[in-house]
Amino acid sequence: MVSSDSPTVDDGTDRVELEVDGVAMVRLLGPQDRLLTTIERQYPDVDVLVRGNRITLSGDAGQVHAARELVEELVLLVRSGVELEPVEVSSSARILDSKSGSPAELLSQAILTARGKSIRPKTLGQKDYVDAIDRNTIVFGIGPAGTGKTYLAMAKAVQALQRKEVDRIILSRPAIEAGERLGFLPGTLTDKIDPYLRPLYDALNEMMDPELVPKLLASGTVEVAPLAYMRGRTLNNSFIVLDEAQNTTPEQMKMFLTRLGFGSKIVVTGDITQVDLPTGASGLQLVTKVLDGIDDIHFARLTSADVVRHSLVGQIVDAYTKYDALKQAERFEQRTERKFKRGERR
């Protein structure tokens, strides 16, 4: 990439021209220039003009400098084989703003490549989560929908199996309706539970050869089972993933974590804002208090900034978080007011 700068004038504006070589501009700017639109939204005080392989940035000097850094990092990402999406643009901008390192280095490291698709962290929070899985025996991935908690955990499990770091993968979920309502469904217990486990099967088929998956399941190398099937077992040399852990009871969470055997690794994922338990406390909520501070156990907390689905998902998560905080403050005020009135009557 060749660049030419125009000197900053007294009004605080600047102009930079970047010439991009060796990269197809459609890969950098996206179809219908949708990535270019993301860059412009990121830096509203910068005008971006593209002619051929030349990009001109003009406007506020500070934002022009930041936009130039971003474009240079995006070029490096494309050259490393990353198929850019809007999430990479916004994530790269946040990494640069926080001075957390080079986005091209942090976001280009693939966990594995399956069916021509690279699976890798797309945000700084996801990168920290993946690194924590490498460093710790037990990792809790806690965050809202769309942050890649389960998907990345399963990718690390498949990677560990391929590298022969473990002998098997065990994927589990609680089937919270295994009581009355589930009983009305037709079929055997396996038929009734299977819909709860279907997302795990789908992810497996994305990450591995679909023809190989049934063989691995039949041999026990890969096991997908409801949480209740974990009781009484000791799981050695295994990569174990518990999904939707917000729907475990405290007793179930304790039971699951104590299945840990030698040479094994556990990743627990869940969203504590989406508890479906009819009554009682969530095991995921409690465990953050019980096990906090224990060596070799890590709590990775992902946020709306780590959502890799449609950009609206992150906004929806933020809106609900704001609403929940407001309702919680209102309930606190109501309780305080009731206590005050009781005190006055006395």
Secondary structure, DSSP 4 states (H G I P E B T S, - for coil): -EEEEEPP-TTSEEEEEEE--SS-HHHHH-GGGHHHHHHHHH-TTEEEEEETTEEEEEEEHHHHHHHHHHHHHHHHHHHTT----HHHHHHHHHHHHTT---HHHHS---SEEETTEEE---SHHHHHHHHHHHH-SEEEEE--TTS-HHHHHHHHHHHHHHTTSSSEEEEEE--TTTTHHHHTS-S-HHHHHHHHHHHHHHHHHHHS-TTTHHHHHHHTSEEEEEGGGGTT--B-SEEEEE-SGGGS-HHHHHHHHTTB-TT-EEEEEE-TT----SSS--HHHHHHHHSTT-TTEEEEE--GGG--S-HHHHHHHHHHHHHHHHHHHHHHHHHHHHHHHHHHH-
